[in-house]
Amino acid sequence: MKLRIKSDSLRIRVGRSELERFLREGRIEDTIHFGAAPEARLTYALEASPVEAAQTQVRYSPQEVAVVLTPGQIRQWNQKEEVGVYTQVPLAPGSALEVVVEKDFACLDRDDEDNKDTFANPHTTACQAG
């Protein structure tokens, strides 16, 4: 699972086996460590809401951020042709967090470790870094 954060946007990309595990278990996570202390880490997770919710939720607590998708979003995203879930989570009045959860497609101009366990790229042109 890959995490990208920029300003008020958050993007998660998941590989093929991660999506399968998410659909089966309802949660996947990964952790980045910033030091030896147990609290010097950030866990990022993708969760399935157990009930039909109105919208995507983002939960934040010290050392963890979790994106919670609705059952409807998950059903739609699981379709072969669906690349991802694109939504916004309201913050303060007039502002929102852009949330993107995507299948991780193979990069066409590289043959490296990052291409393992990715989805076949539907495009025939070189991919962009991201």
Secondary structure, DSSP 8 states (H G I E B T S, - for coil): -EEEEETTEEEEEE-HHHHHHHHHHSEEEEEEE-SSSTTSEEEEEEEE-SS--SS-EEEEETTEEEEEE-HHHHHHHTSTT--EEEEEEE-STT-EEEEEEEE-B--TT--SGGGTT-B--S-SS-----
